Amino acid sequence: MTSLGGPAPRNCERLLIHPTGTLHNRPTARTAAPNLFLTGDCIRTDVDLASREGANEAARLAVNALPDADNSDAERVWELYRPVRYRLGLSNTFGLG
């Protein structure tokens, strides 16, 4: 990791982290097709890392989109814990998008 928190953060480690600035290019769990929902590493989540946590959040987003699409008042799956920076409205240290 270099330039942590600096103007040009880079990841030089071999981790499964999406390229900087690509978050907003990825689709959401809910699509324009009323019965098509996406999940997996390819969708936009707050956990911008190929991990179990990212997969969990992607699944939660897709499951919560089901009753929304049906205008149902069914109970939603709890959302993933939001870190302090997120709750304060601050951007992710590594995100530029």
C-alpha positions, -999 to +999 in steps of 0.1 A: +000+000+000+014+034-008+001+070-004-024+059+023-048+088+026-027+109+002-038+125-031-029+094-052-036+062-032-024+030-049-026-006-040+006-025-049-005-057-030-020-087-047-055-084-032-088-087-049-096-050-047-114-033-076-095-007-095-097+028-081-126+049-093-146+020-107-173+018-080-198+040-098-194+021-131-208-011-115-245-020-116-268-020-086-285-052-073-319-040-088-321-037-125-345-022-150-360-056-156-387-061-129-377-097-121-339-096-125-317-089-095-279-091-095-255-102-068-218-110-066-185-092-068-196-073-099-222-051-083-218-018-064-215-023-026-199-003+002-175-032+008-153-026-023-134-058-019-138-093-032-145-109+002-171-128+022-183-094+036-187-080+001-206-111-010-228-108+021-236-072+014-243-079-023-268-107-013-285-084+012-289-057-014-305-082-038-328-097-012-339-063+000-347-053-036-372-081-039-400-067-017-392-032-030-399-043-065-432-059-054-442-028-033-444-052-004-443-043+033-423-074+041-395-071+065-361-063+050-328-080+058-307-060+082-282-038+065-245-043+069-229-024+097-217+010+085-183+022+096-179+055+114-165+073+083-196+062+063-220+074+090-203+108+091-207+111+053-169+109+047-156+090+017-137+058+019-100+064+024-092+045-008-121+055-030-118+082-056-151+076-073 
